[in-house]
């Protein structure tokens, strides 16, 4: 048991932090950004150790977007537990450009992994990384549809992490799928409530 815990302690800690993160996101709480920063810092080490190089590199982007997201959410707000940014729909004019951008990023990351690393999961690793780049940006802008992005990422990541022997985080991502579905419904209710308050 001790050897198992010693081998998986980073997986366990980042899983606990990940659970706190998704619950704060579900509540649309700004505290998720602080928890996310710590989780991503530890994730850099975990993913590098497991040979998930795209995920490892992604954590650096997440760190930067965490600072940006926190700044965007807190800007103009007098409370650290709430946000000045209202939940809204992803602009339709951005859908096609962002889908094209995802495809290009996916292809580039896949090529980098195949060419410069010993990754044995380049297709899935590059897919989740490319989609996550857009997901965290959409979350920072508080777009309702960011939940759909995370559902796709979470399903693929769950399978990938079981394959790469990161069982705790794999289970967490399975839970993320459920929470993302519930989160979408909650955010939609919050958005509609805010809309009716403004009328």
Helices and strands as residue ranges (DSSP letters): H 2-26, H 31-49, H 53-74, H 92-116, H 122-140, H 146-163, H 167-198
